[in-house]
Amino acid sequence: MTCIAITIAGSDSGGGAGIQADLKTFSALGVFGTSAITAITAQNTQGVTALEDISSGIIAAQIDAILDDMNVGAAKIGMVSRAETIVTIAQRLRHYRLRPVVDPVMVATSGDRLLQEDAIDTLKAEILPQAAIVTPNLPEAALLTGLPVARTEDEMIVQARALVDMGAGAALVKGGHGTGPESVDILFDGQDIARLSAPRIDTRNTHGTGCTLSAAITAGLARGLSLIDAVREAKSFLHSALDAAQHMKVGKGSGPVHHFHRWWD
């Protein structure tokens, strides 16, 4: 069987994040990628200049077109900016009994806000209880839990536990926004805590890191990996993509990670 995954997210015209990053990641990890686009952004390595949401009806039709036809093994939710969109996606995934990987994209790498304020509560009520795993960075975890931004691993554990208490099957609180020689992520699956670390890479090419990590987890789950193995593989893939990105020159701002570092010179 061909392993298939779906990403439900926004389009990044610059190709470094969103749907484009997800599909590149799926392909790099041996998974056939499908998509349902929630919004179109005009953006590049320097920021987002325009955003237009796709209607809920078209979003639902895209999801139905894929899931009625293909044997999708895993789903990912990325950028969803409106409450109405969130409700639609939640309804369709409940219908198909798919528990998604949720990347709560609230703010772009450039600092541009991508999730409307009134949509945060809807995300917590409609999407989190369906999530197989939620993958917030430190600022996103703070917004979702209502707690201050975590500064220690103990505080990251508290927030990971809080996210599971809110209904998520598991939570991966990412430490990429932290400081120190290591980038430490905390995974809580409802029972056990896992500490995942990698040397911190000093590079400006970090556009699409969150999208890439969550897409890599989704690809692992689509291939039948356990959650912990999918997360470990995803972190290793992202670390290599970040390291290789230091040798790429794309745009004038924060460039993308190198999704195809295994194949390009």
FITIMI-796653 format. One record per residue (C-alpha): x, y, z; chain; residue number from 0; residue in one letter. Coordinates in Angstrom, 1 decimal, padded with zeros to 4 digits, always signed. Example, Ala and Ser with C-alpha at 12.3 -4.5 7.8 and 13.67 -1.06 7.14 Angstrom:
REM FITIMI-796653
{atom {+012.3, -004.5, +007.8}, A, 0, A}
{atom {+013.7, -001.1, +007.1}, A, 1, S}
REM end
This chain:
REM FITIMI-796653
{atom {+000.0, +000.0, +000.0}, A, 0, M}
{atom {+001.1, +003.5, -000.7}, A, 1, T}
{atom {+001.2, +005.6, +002.4}, A, 2, C}
{atom {-000.9, +008.8, +002.1}, A, 3, I}
{atom {-001.3, +011.8, +004.3}, A, 4, A}
{atom {-003.4, +015.0, +004.1}, A, 5, I}
{atom {-002.4, +018.5, +005.1}, A, 6, T}
{atom {-005.1, +021.0, +005.9}, A, 7, I}
{atom {-003.4, +024.4, +005.9}, A, 8, A}
{atom {-002.6, +027.7, +004.2}, A, 9, G}
{atom {-000.6, +028.2, +001.1}, A, 10, S}
{atom {+002.8, +030.0, +001.3}, A, 11, D}
{atom {+003.6, +031.6, -002.0}, A, 12, S}
{atom {+007.3, +031.7, -001.0}, A, 13, G}
{atom {+007.3, +027.9, -000.7}, A, 14, G}
{atom {+009.0, +027.7, +002.7}, A, 15, G}
{atom {+006.0, +027.0, +005.0}, A, 16, A}
{atom {+002.4, +026.0, +004.9}, A, 17, G}
{atom {+001.1, +023.5, +002.3}, A, 18, I}
{atom {+004.2, +023.7, +000.3}, A, 19, Q}
{atom {+006.5, +022.8, +003.2}, A, 20, A}
{atom {+004.1, +020.0, +004.2}, A, 21, D}
{atom {+004.0, +018.4, +000.8}, A, 22, L}
{atom {+007.8, +018.6, +000.4}, A, 23, K}
{atom {+008.2, +017.0, +003.8}, A, 24, T}
{atom {+005.8, +014.2, +003.0}, A, 25, F}
{atom {+007.6, +013.5, -000.2}, A, 26, S}
{atom {+011.0, +013.5, +001.4}, A, 27, A}
{atom {+009.8, +011.0, +004.0}, A, 28, L}
{atom {+008.2, +008.6, +001.5}, A, 29, G}
{atom {+004.6, +009.6, +001.8}, A, 30, V}
{atom {+002.2, +010.6, -000.9}, A, 31, F}
{atom {+000.9, +014.1, +000.0}, A, 32, G}
{atom {-002.6, +015.5, -000.5}, A, 33, T}
{atom {-004.0, +018.8, +000.6}, A, 34, S}
{atom {-006.9, +021.0, +001.5}, A, 35, A}
{atom {-006.0, +024.7, +001.3}, A, 36, I}
{atom {-007.6, +026.9, +004.0}, A, 37, T}
{atom {-006.1, +030.3, +003.0}, A, 38, A}
{atom {-003.9, +031.8, +000.4}, A, 39, I}
{atom {-001.1, +034.1, +001.6}, A, 40, T}
{atom {+001.2, +036.4, -000.3}, A, 41, A}
{atom {+004.5, +036.0, +001.5}, A, 42, Q}
{atom {+008.2, +035.5, +001.1}, A, 43, N}
{atom {+011.2, +035.3, +003.4}, A, 44, T}
{atom {+010.6, +038.8, +004.7}, A, 45, Q}
{atom {+006.9, +038.5, +005.8}, A, 46, G}
{atom {+003.3, +038.2, +004.9}, A, 47, V}
{atom {+001.9, +041.0, +002.7}, A, 48, T}
{atom {-001.7, +039.7, +002.1}, A, 49, A}
{atom {-004.0, +036.9, +003.2}, A, 50, L}
{atom {-007.3, +035.7, +001.8}, A, 51, E}
{atom {-009.3, +032.9, +003.4}, A, 52, D}
{atom {-010.9, +030.1, +001.4}, A, 53, I}
{atom {-014.6, +029.6, +002.0}, A, 54, S}
{atom {-015.7, +026.9, +004.4}, A, 55, S}
{atom {-017.6, +025.1, +001.7}, A, 56, G}
{atom {-014.6, +024.7, -000.5}, A, 57, I}
{atom {-012.5, +023.6, +002.4}, A, 58, I}
{atom {-015.0, +020.9, +003.2}, A, 59, A}
{atom {-015.2, +019.9, -000.4}, A, 60, A}
{atom {-011.5, +019.5, -000.7}, A, 61, Q}
{atom {-011.4, +017.3, +002.5}, A, 62, I}
{atom {-014.3, +015.2, +001.2}, A, 63, D}
{atom {-012.8, +014.8, -002.2}, A, 64, A}
{atom {-009.6, +013.3, -000.7}, A, 65, I}
{atom {-011.0, +011.2, +002.1}, A, 66, L}
{atom {-013.9, +009.8, +000.0}, A, 67, D}
{atom {-011.4, +008.4, -002.5}, A, 68, D}
{atom {-008.1, +007.7, -000.8}, A, 69, M}
{atom {-006.9, +005.6, +002.1}, A, 70, N}
{atom {-005.4, +008.4, +004.1}, A, 71, V}
{atom {-003.3, +007.2, +007.0}, A, 72, G}
{atom {-002.7, +010.5, +008.8}, A, 73, A}
{atom {-003.8, +014.1, +008.8}, A, 74, A}
{atom {-002.3, +017.4, +009.8}, A, 75, K}
{atom {-003.9, +020.7, +010.5}, A, 76, I}
{atom {-001.8, +023.8, +010.0}, A, 77, G}
{atom {-002.9, +027.5, +009.5}, A, 78, M}
{atom {-006.6, +028.0, +010.1}, A, 79, V}
{atom {-007.3, +031.7, +010.7}, A, 80, S}
{atom {-011.1, +031.8, +011.3}, A, 81, R}
{atom {-013.5, +030.2, +013.8}, A, 82, A}
{atom {-015.8, +029.2, +011.0}, A, 83, E}
{atom {-013.0, +027.4, +009.2}, A, 84, T}
{atom {-012.0, +025.6, +012.4}, A, 85, I}
{atom {-015.6, +024.3, +013.0}, A, 86, V}
{atom {-015.8, +023.1, +009.4}, A, 87, T}
{atom {-012.5, +021.1, +009.6}, A, 88, I}
{atom {-013.5, +019.7, +013.0}, A, 89, A}
{atom {-016.8, +018.4, +011.6}, A, 90, Q}
{atom {-015.3, +016.8, +008.6}, A, 91, R}
{atom {-012.5, +015.0, +010.5}, A, 92, L}
{atom {-015.1, +013.8, +013.1}, A, 93, R}
{atom {-017.1, +012.4, +010.2}, A, 94, H}
{atom {-014.0, +010.5, +008.9}, A, 95, Y}
{atom {-012.8, +009.5, +012.4}, A, 96, R}
{atom {-009.4, +011.0, +011.8}, A, 97, L}
{atom {-007.4, +012.3, +014.7}, A, 98, R}
{atom {-005.0, +014.9, +013.3}, A, 99, P}
{atom {-001.6, +016.2, +014.1}, A, 100, V}
{atom {-002.3, +019.8, +015.1}, A, 101, V}
{atom {+000.2, +022.6, +014.5}, A, 102, D}
{atom {-001.4, +025.6, +016.1}, A, 103, P}
{atom {+000.0, +028.2, +013.7}, A, 104, V}
{atom {-000.7, +031.6, +015.3}, A, 105, M}
{atom {+002.2, +033.7, +014.3}, A, 106, V}
{atom {+004.5, +033.4, +011.3}, A, 107, A}
{atom {+008.3, +033.3, +011.7}, A, 108, T}
{atom {+008.3, +036.9, +010.5}, A, 109, S}
{atom {+006.0, +037.9, +013.4}, A, 110, G}
{atom {+002.9, +038.3, +011.3}, A, 111, D}
{atom {-000.3, +037.1, +013.2}, A, 112, R}
{atom {-002.1, +034.4, +011.3}, A, 113, L}
{atom {-004.9, +033.4, +013.7}, A, 114, L}
{atom {-007.7, +035.7, +014.5}, A, 115, Q}
{atom {-008.1, +036.4, +018.2}, A, 116, E}
{atom {-011.7, +035.1, +018.4}, A, 117, D}
{atom {-010.6, +031.8, +016.8}, A, 118, A}
{atom {-008.3, +030.7, +019.6}, A, 119, I}
{atom {-011.2, +029.6, +021.9}, A, 120, D}
{atom {-012.8, +027.8, +018.9}, A, 121, T}
{atom {-009.5, +026.0, +018.3}, A, 122, L}
{atom {-009.3, +024.9, +021.9}, A, 123, K}
{atom {-012.9, +023.7, +021.9}, A, 124, A}
{atom {-013.2, +022.1, +018.5}, A, 125, E}
{atom {-009.8, +020.9, +017.4}, A, 126, I}
{atom {-007.7, +020.1, +020.5}, A, 127, L}
{atom {-010.1, +017.3, +021.8}, A, 128, P}
{atom {-009.7, +015.6, +018.4}, A, 129, Q}
{atom {-005.9, +016.0, +018.2}, A, 130, A}
{atom {-003.7, +012.9, +018.2}, A, 131, A}
{atom {-000.9, +015.4, +019.1}, A, 132, I}
{atom {-000.6, +019.1, +019.3}, A, 133, V}
{atom {+002.8, +020.7, +018.6}, A, 134, T}
{atom {+003.0, +024.3, +019.8}, A, 135, P}
{atom {+006.2, +026.4, +020.2}, A, 136, N}
{atom {+006.7, +028.2, +023.5}, A, 137, L}
{atom {+004.6, +031.3, +022.6}, A, 138, P}
{atom {+001.8, +029.2, +021.2}, A, 139, E}
{atom {+001.8, +026.9, +024.2}, A, 140, A}
{atom {+001.5, +029.9, +026.4}, A, 141, A}
{atom {-001.5, +031.3, +024.4}, A, 142, L}
{atom {-003.3, +028.0, +024.4}, A, 143, L}
{atom {-002.8, +027.3, +028.2}, A, 144, T}
{atom {-003.1, +030.9, +029.4}, A, 145, G}
{atom {+000.2, +030.5, +031.3}, A, 146, L}
{atom {+003.4, +032.6, +030.9}, A, 147, P}
{atom {+005.9, +031.6, +028.2}, A, 148, V}
{atom {+007.8, +028.7, +029.6}, A, 149, A}
{atom {+011.5, +029.4, +030.5}, A, 150, R}
{atom {+012.4, +026.0, +032.0}, A, 151, T}
{atom {+011.9, +022.4, +031.1}, A, 152, E}
{atom {+009.7, +022.0, +034.2}, A, 153, D}
{atom {+007.4, +024.8, +033.0}, A, 154, E}
{atom {+007.3, +023.1, +029.5}, A, 155, M}
{atom {+006.2, +019.9, +031.2}, A, 156, I}
{atom {+003.4, +021.7, +033.1}, A, 157, V}
{atom {+002.1, +023.2, +029.8}, A, 158, Q}
{atom {+002.4, +019.9, +028.0}, A, 159, A}
{atom {+000.3, +018.3, +030.7}, A, 160, R}
{atom {-002.2, +021.1, +030.6}, A, 161, A}
{atom {-002.7, +020.7, +026.8}, A, 162, L}
{atom {-003.4, +016.9, +027.3}, A, 163, V}
{atom {-005.8, +017.9, +030.1}, A, 164, D}
{atom {-007.6, +020.1, +027.5}, A, 165, M}
{atom {-008.2, +017.0, +025.4}, A, 166, G}
{atom {-005.2, +016.5, +023.1}, A, 167, A}
{atom {-004.0, +012.9, +022.9}, A, 168, G}
{atom {-000.5, +014.1, +023.3}, A, 169, A}
{atom {+001.5, +017.4, +023.4}, A, 170, A}
{atom {+004.9, +018.3, +022.1}, A, 171, L}
{atom {+006.0, +021.6, +023.5}, A, 172, V}
{atom {+008.9, +022.8, +021.3}, A, 173, K}
{atom {+011.9, +024.6, +022.6}, A, 174, G}
{atom {+013.2, +026.2, +019.4}, A, 175, G}
{atom {+012.4, +029.7, +020.7}, A, 176, H}
{atom {+014.4, +029.0, +023.9}, A, 177, G}
{atom {+018.1, +029.7, +024.5}, A, 178, T}
{atom {+021.1, +027.6, +025.3}, A, 179, G}
{atom {+023.3, +025.2, +023.4}, A, 180, P}
{atom {+020.4, +022.6, +023.1}, A, 181, E}
{atom {+017.0, +022.8, +021.5}, A, 182, S}
{atom {+014.9, +020.8, +023.9}, A, 183, V}
{atom {+011.3, +019.6, +023.1}, A, 184, D}
{atom {+009.0, +018.0, +025.7}, A, 185, I}
{atom {+006.6, +015.2, +024.7}, A, 186, L}
{atom {+003.8, +014.1, +027.0}, A, 187, F}
{atom {+001.6, +011.3, +025.7}, A, 188, D}
{atom {-000.8, +011.2, +028.6}, A, 189, G}
{atom {+001.3, +008.9, +030.6}, A, 190, Q}
{atom {+005.0, +009.4, +030.0}, A, 191, D}
{atom {+007.3, +012.4, +029.6}, A, 192, I}
{atom {+010.0, +012.3, +026.9}, A, 193, A}
{atom {+012.8, +014.8, +026.6}, A, 194, R}
{atom {+014.1, +015.2, +023.0}, A, 195, L}
{atom {+017.1, +017.4, +022.4}, A, 196, S}
{atom {+019.4, +018.4, +019.6}, A, 197, A}
{atom {+022.2, +020.9, +019.3}, A, 198, P}
{atom {+020.9, +024.4, +018.6}, A, 199, R}
{atom {+021.8, +025.5, +015.1}, A, 200, I}
{atom {+022.7, +029.2, +014.6}, A, 201, D}
{atom {+021.0, +030.0, +011.3}, A, 202, T}
{atom {+018.6, +032.6, +010.0}, A, 203, R}
{atom {+017.0, +030.1, +007.7}, A, 204, N}
{atom {+014.2, +028.9, +010.0}, A, 205, T}
{atom {+011.1, +029.7, +007.9}, A, 206, H}
{atom {+008.7, +026.8, +008.0}, A, 207, G}
{atom {+010.3, +024.9, +010.9}, A, 208, T}
{atom {+007.0, +024.3, +012.7}, A, 209, G}
{atom {+005.2, +023.2, +009.6}, A, 210, C}
{atom {+008.0, +020.9, +008.6}, A, 211, T}
{atom {+008.2, +019.2, +012.1}, A, 212, L}
{atom {+004.5, +018.6, +012.3}, A, 213, S}
{atom {+004.4, +017.4, +008.7}, A, 214, A}
{atom {+007.2, +015.0, +009.4}, A, 215, A}
{atom {+005.3, +013.6, +012.4}, A, 216, I}
{atom {+002.3, +013.2, +010.2}, A, 217, T}
{atom {+004.4, +011.3, +007.6}, A, 218, A}
{atom {+005.7, +009.0, +010.3}, A, 219, G}
{atom {+002.2, +008.2, +011.6}, A, 220, L}
{atom {+001.0, +007.6, +008.0}, A, 221, A}
{atom {+003.8, +005.0, +007.6}, A, 222, R}
{atom {+002.6, +003.2, +010.8}, A, 223, G}
{atom {+005.3, +004.4, +013.2}, A, 224, L}
{atom {+004.4, +004.8, +016.9}, A, 225, S}
{atom {+003.9, +008.3, +018.1}, A, 226, L}
{atom {+007.3, +008.5, +019.9}, A, 227, I}
{atom {+009.1, +007.1, +016.9}, A, 228, D}
{atom {+007.4, +009.5, +014.6}, A, 229, A}
{atom {+008.3, +012.4, +016.8}, A, 230, V}
{atom {+011.9, +011.3, +017.1}, A, 231, R}
{atom {+012.3, +010.8, +013.3}, A, 232, E}
{atom {+010.7, +014.2, +012.7}, A, 233, A}
{atom {+013.0, +016.0, +015.0}, A, 234, K}
{atom {+016.0, +014.3, +013.4}, A, 235, S}
{atom {+014.7, +015.2, +009.9}, A, 236, F}
{atom {+014.2, +018.9, +010.9}, A, 237, L}
{atom {+017.6, +019.1, +012.5}, A, 238, H}
{atom {+019.3, +017.9, +009.3}, A, 239, S}
{atom {+017.1, +020.2, +007.2}, A, 240, A}
{atom {+018.0, +023.2, +009.4}, A, 241, L}
{atom {+021.7, +022.3, +009.3}, A, 242, D}
{atom {+021.7, +022.0, +005.5}, A, 243, A}
{atom {+019.7, +025.2, +005.1}, A, 244, A}
{atom {+022.8, +027.2, +006.2}, A, 245, Q}
{atom {+024.2, +026.5, +002.7}, A, 246, H}
{atom {+021.0, +027.7, +000.9}, A, 247, M}
{atom {+020.4, +031.3, -000.3}, A, 248, K}
{atom {+016.7, +031.9, -000.8}, A, 249, V}
{atom {+015.4, +035.4, -000.5}, A, 250, G}
{atom {+016.5, +038.4, +001.5}, A, 251, K}
{atom {+015.0, +037.4, +004.9}, A, 252, G}
{atom {+014.5, +034.3, +007.0}, A, 253, S}
{atom {+015.0, +031.6, +004.4}, A, 254, G}
{atom {+013.4, +028.1, +004.4}, A, 255, P}
{atom {+014.8, +024.9, +005.8}, A, 256, V}
{atom {+016.2, +022.4, +003.2}, A, 257, H}
{atom {+013.5, +019.7, +002.8}, A, 258, H}
{atom {+015.5, +017.8, +000.2}, A, 259, F}
{atom {+018.9, +017.9, +001.8}, A, 260, H}
{atom {+019.3, +014.2, +001.2}, A, 261, R}
{atom {+019.2, +014.6, -002.6}, A, 262, W}
{atom {+020.5, +018.0, -003.5}, A, 263, W}
{atom {+024.1, +018.9, -003.7}, A, 264, D}
REM end
